[in-house]
Amino acid sequence: MSGIALVAESVQSVRVEVRERGYEIRIGTGTLAGVGEFLKECGTWRRAVVIADAAIVGTHAKKLLESLDRSAIAAQVVSVPSGEKSKCVAEAERLWKKLLQLGADRKTLIVALGGGVVGDLAGFVAATYARGVPFLQVPTTLLAQVDSSVGGKVGVNLPGAKNMVGAFWQPVGVLIDTETLDTLPAREYLSGLAEVVKYGVILDAEFFARLERDAAALVTKEHGVLREVIARCCRLKADVVEADEREETGRRSVLNYGHTFAHAIEAVAGYGELLHGEAVSIGMMCAAGLAERLGRVDAEFVERQGRLLAALKLPVDLPSLDDEKLLAAMAHDKKVADGKLRFVLPTRLGEVELVDGIDSAHVQASLQG
């Protein structure tokens, strides 16, 4: 597995090698203006359809279109309403029909421009339209840059069941521009830091310690720190994806630390009430609490994780939600096997395991703090 490579000054590259083909994740500041040149390195396309978050059509999408035009790639933009509610079958159907109306075919490139909702939705549309067309990930939120744009998992939500309909569909490449984070609302930007912390907890204790040192710089969006942190997150996720692209060995499940709780919290609270990263932050605290209750980690682990999340301005306390509804929502989690809940739980900083057979009483107790 390759490491992080410097492409040019202030630009880093992470290579992802999967069974069908490899692709590059390029991370820089001001790289959006070079998306056309990046695509020339990824393949040959004459036409693209840009599926973009409606909130950035007049800004980031405009810059992207200008770059595609300079590279002689004809492109049209289709906007998607902002927010988690767009990640649904109805919106996917609307996009399929729009692609058909535009005359898109298997040689048409789909460009996903936006956060995790747009990336997952556009990727799912790309995976299913005409039985699969190529797509490029251009994530514009921190959460998408470090997590959802990497690894090829695409899909939509069902009512009460997040990401239940989807596919594995790898992009031709991922282009990350940290400048897009400058226009991101503070709450949404901070939400993405939860996934950053996750990587330290599950895979890299040294990286976790670096996050503790650089917490203030991350909160204020220092681009030099951001480029390095994003690249490290992408490398860590790429390593996991390369080892278990389609979740066949169980290795990839470690990436779901805190997510069994988080997805239930999102569903019960109502999609959009909490941002995904906020739910993940709370979910990681619930998972850490459950691990402590089971004797897998000590109180210091739980406190240290909580201190870092709080330093990054993330929520750590579960909102007032019905325990029974949360447990019922967890029963729909994709990690459920033979009707039994399974959780990704830490054994120490930088190491987690998939644990099953946990008594629901312990789970309920962890929800109550």
Order of alpha helices (4+ residues) and beta strands (2+ residues): beta-beta-beta-alpha-beta-alpha-beta-alpha-beta-alpha-beta-beta-beta-beta-alpha-alpha-alpha-alpha-alpha-alpha-alpha-alpha-beta-beta-alpha
